[in-house]
C-alpha cells in the first residue's frame, strides 16, 4: 500500500507474508556495508566487494560516508527480509588481519588480539534498528582463519581460538543471539575436513568451540 516500505507497491513483501504465518520463519539475506550505507551512484562506480580491498592500502577501515537518503539496497533489505547475516566482515581474518590490515607500515601484519568491529557494528545496529534478526557468521572456519595461525602450535591455536570466540560473542552480547559456531567441519565424503584445526587440535576442536561459545 502507499506509504509502506514496499519499493514497487506491487503486492506484499516477503517480510509481510512471513508475518502472516502462524509460526515465525526467518527470511534472511547476507549484507555488505557499501551497498547498505553508500549512495547508489557511488556503489555503481566502485567495487561492492569491499572485503577484497587491498589490506595494506589503509591504516584504518575504509570509513563509511554518511548517505543523506537511505539506499535502494537498504530499503529492499528491510522490506523483504526479517533476518540478515553479515557477508564477510564478521569472520576471524577480516576482523583482525585482512581488514583493515596493519595499523601502520612499521608494525607486523599479525593483528591477533586487535579487533576492528566498526563496519560490523554499523550493520548490526542498522539491522536491529529496523527490526531485523542478526545471525552471527562465523566463529570458526578454516577458510577465513588468519594465515599466521598455521605457524602456531596446537596450544597456541587453542588459546587464540578460545579468545577469539569470547571476544567476538562478548562484543555483540545482547545484539546477536544466534551464531554459526563451526563452518564446513565435514568433507564431501562425510569425514572430518582436513584443516588446520583438525591437524593441530584433533576432532575435539568442534566440541570445544561450541563449549566456548556457550560459555561466552
C-alpha positions in Angstrom: 0.0 0.0 0.0 1.0 3.6 -0.5 3.5 4.8 2.2 4.7 1.3 3.1 8.3 0.2 2.6 7.3 -1.9 -0.4 9.5 -0.3 -3.0 7.4 -1.3 -6.0 4.0 -1.3 -4.5 3.1 -4.5 -6.4 1.9 -6.7 -3.6 3.0 -7.9 -0.2 6.7 -8.3 0.5 8.3 -11.5 1.7 8.6 -9.9 5.2 4.9 -9.1 5.2 4.0 -12.6 4.1 6.1 -14.1 6.8 4.4 -12.0 9.4 1.1 -13.6 8.4 2.3 -17.1 9.2 1.3 -18.9 12.5 4.9 -19.7 13.2 7.9 -17.3 12.7 10.1 -18.1 9.7 13.3 -16.3 9.3 13.7 -15.0 5.7 17.2 -13.7 5.5 19.9 -12.3 3.3 23.6 -11.5 3.5 24.6 -7.9 3.7 27.7 -5.7 2.9 28.4 -2.2 4.2 28.9 -0.3 1.0 25.6 -1.0 -0.7 23.9 -0.6 2.7 25.3 2.8 3.6 26.9 4.4 0.5 24.7 6.2 -2.0 23.7 4.2 -5.1 25.8 6.2 -7.5 29.0 5.6 -5.6 28.3 1.9 -5.3 27.8 1.6 -9.0 31.1 3.2 -9.7 33.1 1.3 -7.0 33.8 -2.3 -6.2 31.0 -3.5 -3.9 33.1 -6.4 -2.6 34.9 -4.1 -0.1 36.0 -7.3 1.8 38.5 -7.8 -1.1 40.1 -4.4 -0.8 43.9 -4.3 -0.5 44.5 -4.7 3.2 47.7 -2.6 3.2 46.1 0.3 1.4 45.0 2.0 4.6 45.9 2.1 8.3 42.2 2.0 9.3 39.0 0.6 7.9 37.5 2.5 5.0 35.1 5.0 6.5 31.5 4.7 5.6 30.4 8.0 4.2 27.1 9.4 5.5 24.4 9.0 3.0 21.6 11.6 3.3 19.0 9.2 1.9 18.5 5.5 2.5 20.0 3.5 -0.3 17.7 1.4 -2.5 19.6 -1.7 -1.3 18.8 -0.9 2.4 15.1 -0.3 1.5 14.8 -3.6 -0.2 16.6 -5.5 2.6 14.4 -4.1 5.3 11.3 -4.5 3.2 11.8 -8.1 2.0 13.6 -9.7 4.9 13.3 -10.2 8.6 16.8 -11.5 9.2 20.3 -10.8 8.0 23.8 -12.3 8.2 27.0 -10.2 7.7 28.6 -11.5 4.4 32.2 -11.3 5.3 33.3 -8.8 7.9 32.5 -10.8 11.0 34.8 -13.7 10.2 38.1 -14.1 12.1 40.6 -13.0 9.4 38.7 -9.9 8.3 38.3 -8.8 11.9 42.0 -9.0 12.9 44.1 -9.3 9.7 42.6 -8.9 6.2 40.5 -5.9 7.3 41.7 -3.2 7.9 45.3 -4.5 7.7 48.4 -3.5 9.6 48.0 -0.5 11.9 50.9 1.2 10.1 53.7 0.3 7.9 56.2 -0.3 10.7 54.0 -2.8 12.6 53.8 -6.5 11.7 50.6 -7.8 9.9 49.9 -10.2 12.8 46.9 -8.5 14.5 46.0 -11.2 16.9 44.1 -9.6 19.7 43.5 -6.3 17.8 39.9 -6.2 16.6 38.1 -3.7 14.5 34.3 -4.0 14.7 33.4 -0.7 13.1 31.8 -1.9 9.9 30.1 -4.8 11.7 28.7 -2.5 14.4 27.2 -0.3 11.8 25.5 -3.2 10.0 24.3 -4.8 13.2 22.9 -1.6 14.7 21.2 -0.8 11.4 19.6 -4.2 11.4 18.4 -4.0 15.0 17.0 -0.5 14.4 14.9 -1.9 11.5 13.7 -4.9 13.4 15.9 -7.5 11.7 17.3 -10.5 13.4 21.0 -10.8 13.1 22.8 -14.2 12.8 26.5 -14.2 13.6 28.6 -15.9 10.9 31.1 -17.4 11.6 33.3 -18.1 14.7 35.5 -21.0 13.4 36.1 -21.6 9.7 39.4 -22.7 8.4 38.8 -20.7 5.1 38.7 -17.4 6.9 41.2 -18.0 9.6 44.3 -15.7 9.6 47.1 -17.4 7.7 49.6 -17.0 10.5 47.6 -19.4 12.6 49.2 -22.2 10.6 52.5 -21.3 12.2 51.2 -21.7 15.7 51.4 -24.7 18.0 48.3 -26.6 19.0 48.3 -25.0 22.4 48.6 -21.5 20.9 45.8 -22.1 18.4 43.5 -23.4 21.1 44.1 -20.4 23.3 43.7 -17.9 20.4 40.6 -19.6 19.1 39.0 -19.6 22.5 39.9 -15.9 22.9 38.5 -15.1 19.5 35.2 -16.7 20.3 35.0 -15.0 23.7 35.9 -11.6 22.2 33.5 -11.7 19.3 30.5 -13.1 21.1 31.2 -10.8 24.0 31.3 -7.7 21.8 27.9 -8.4 20.4 26.3 -9.7 23.6 22.6 -8.7 23.6 22.7 -7.8 19.9 23.5 -11.1 18.2 21.8 -14.1 19.8 22.3 -16.8 17.2 25.7 -17.9 15.9 27.3 -20.2 13.3 30.0 -21.7 15.5 31.9 -24.1 13.3 31.6 -24.0 9.5 32.3 -26.8 7.0 33.7 -29.2 9.5 32.9 -32.1 7.3 34.4 -33.1 3.9 32.2 -34.0 1.0 32.6 -37.7 1.8 31.3 -37.2 5.4 34.7 -37.4 7.1 36.1 -34.6 9.1 37.6 -31.9 6.9 41.4 -31.9 6.9 42.0 -28.3 8.1 44.4 -26.6 10.5 42.2 -27.1 13.5 41.8 -30.9 12.9 45.5 -31.3 12.3 46.7 -29.4 15.3 43.8 -29.8 17.8 42.2 -33.0 16.8 38.5 -33.7 16.4 37.8 -32.3 19.8 38.1 -28.7 18.5 34.4 -28.9 17.3 33.1 -29.7 20.8 35.5 -27.1 22.3 34.2 -24.3 20.0 30.6 -25.0 21.0 31.5 -25.1 24.7 33.4 -21.8 24.4 30.6 -20.2 22.5 28.1 -21.3 25.2 30.4 -20.0 28.0 30.8 -16.7 26.2 
